Amino acid sequence: MLFCSFGMVLYDMITRKTPYSDCVFPQKIHGLILAGIKPSKQLVDEAETEAKSVQDKSTFFLLKTLMEVCTDNDPNLRPSSEKGLLCLHAVDEVNVFHHKKITNLTFYFFSRNGAKE
């Protein structure tokens, strides 16, 4: 359940809206969650169109993917804490990659992790 909650935090960060904020009757949110109904995907799509630079798009894609995995309706498919942290580390690596304008991400990733390409 921890990472499902983290997925909702990511939703809030990505959309800048509280999950289920479009729900007319807030007391029904619990029922929506139990039924496996996720917050509005439209808000996520709108936020995605706001990402302008390659770095923003790369970061957005990784955060969106992590959010989707964390909020999977099947708890067994949600990441463990360790995998979730690895995903967040990947977001950091993408930001470093764009900051340094490195052209070969694969080489950069492997060289940072002590392996050869």
C-alpha positions as CSV (number, residue, x, y, z in Angstrom):
1,M,0.0,0.0,0.0
2,L,2.9,2.3,0.6
3,F,3.9,2.6,-3.0
4,C,0.2,3.1,-4.1
5,S,0.2,6.1,-1.8
6,F,3.5,7.2,-3.3
7,G,1.9,6.9,-6.7
8,M,-0.8,9.4,-5.6
9,V,1.9,11.8,-4.4
10,L,3.5,11.5,-7.9
11,Y,0.1,12.2,-9.4
12,D,-0.2,15.3,-7.3
13,M,3.3,16.4,-8.4
14,I,2.7,15.7,-12.1
15,T,-0.7,17.3,-12.4
16,R,-0.5,19.9,-9.6
17,K,-3.9,18.7,-8.6
18,T,-5.1,16.6,-5.6
19,P,-6.0,13.1,-6.8
20,Y,-9.8,12.7,-7.3
21,S,-10.2,16.5,-7.0
22,D,-12.8,16.3,-9.8
23,C,-15.0,14.1,-7.6
24,V,-18.2,16.0,-6.8
25,F,-18.7,14.0,-3.6
26,P,-15.4,13.6,-1.7
27,Q,-17.0,11.0,0.6
28,K,-17.2,8.7,-2.4
29,I,-13.4,8.7,-3.1
30,H,-12.9,5.6,-0.8
31,G,-15.4,3.7,-3.0
32,L,-13.6,4.8,-6.2
33,I,-10.3,3.6,-4.8
34,L,-11.7,0.2,-3.7
35,A,-13.3,-0.2,-7.2
36,G,-9.8,0.3,-8.8
37,I,-10.8,3.6,-10.4
38,K,-7.8,5.8,-10.8
39,P,-7.7,9.6,-10.8
40,S,-8.3,11.5,-14.0
41,K,-5.9,10.5,-16.7
42,Q,-6.9,13.7,-18.6
43,L,-5.0,15.8,-16.1
44,V,-1.9,13.7,-16.6
45,D,-2.2,14.1,-20.4
46,E,-2.6,17.8,-20.1
47,A,0.5,18.0,-17.9
48,E,2.4,16.0,-20.4
49,T,1.8,18.5,-23.1
50,E,3.3,21.2,-20.9
51,A,6.7,19.5,-20.9
52,K,8.7,21.4,-23.5
53,S,12.3,20.5,-23.3
54,V,13.8,17.0,-23.9
55,Q,14.8,16.9,-20.2
56,D,11.3,17.8,-19.1
57,K,9.8,15.1,-21.4
58,S,12.3,12.5,-20.2
59,T,11.7,13.3,-16.5
60,F,7.9,13.4,-17.1
61,F,8.0,10.0,-18.8
62,L,9.9,8.4,-16.0
63,L,7.7,9.9,-13.3
64,K,4.5,9.0,-15.1
65,T,5.7,5.4,-15.6
66,L,6.6,5.1,-11.9
67,M,3.2,6.6,-11.0
68,E,1.4,4.1,-13.2
69,V,3.3,1.1,-11.8
70,C,2.9,2.3,-8.2
71,T,-0.9,2.6,-8.6
72,D,-1.4,-0.7,-10.4
73,N,-4.6,-2.3,-9.3
74,D,-2.8,-5.6,-8.5
75,P,-0.6,-4.9,-5.4
76,N,1.7,-7.8,-6.4
77,L,2.7,-5.8,-9.5
78,R,3.7,-2.6,-7.6
79,P,7.4,-2.1,-7.0
80,S,9.2,-2.9,-3.8
81,S,10.7,-0.1,-1.9
82,E,14.1,-1.0,-3.4
83,K,12.8,-0.9,-7.0
84,G,10.9,2.3,-6.4
85,L,14.1,3.9,-5.2
86,L,16.0,2.7,-8.3
87,C,13.3,4.3,-10.5
88,L,13.8,7.6,-8.6
89,H,17.5,7.3,-9.1
90,A,16.9,6.8,-12.8
91,V,15.1,10.2,-12.9
92,D,18.1,11.7,-11.2
93,E,20.4,10.1,-13.8
94,V,18.3,11.5,-16.6
95,N,18.6,15.0,-15.2
96,V,22.4,14.7,-14.8
97,F,22.6,13.3,-18.4
98,H,20.8,16.4,-19.8
99,H,22.7,18.8,-17.6
100,K,26.1,17.5,-18.8
101,K,24.7,17.1,-22.4
102,I,26.1,13.6,-22.7
103,T,25.3,12.1,-26.1
104,N,25.6,8.4,-25.3
105,L,23.3,7.7,-22.4
106,T,24.1,3.9,-22.5
107,F,27.8,4.5,-22.1
108,Y,27.2,7.1,-19.4
109,F,24.9,4.8,-17.4
110,F,27.3,1.8,-17.6
111,S,30.4,3.9,-16.8
112,R,28.6,5.4,-13.7
113,N,27.8,1.9,-12.5
114,G,31.2,0.3,-13.0
115,A,30.3,-1.9,-16.0
116,K,31.6,-1.9,-19.6
117,E,29.4,-1.2,-22.6
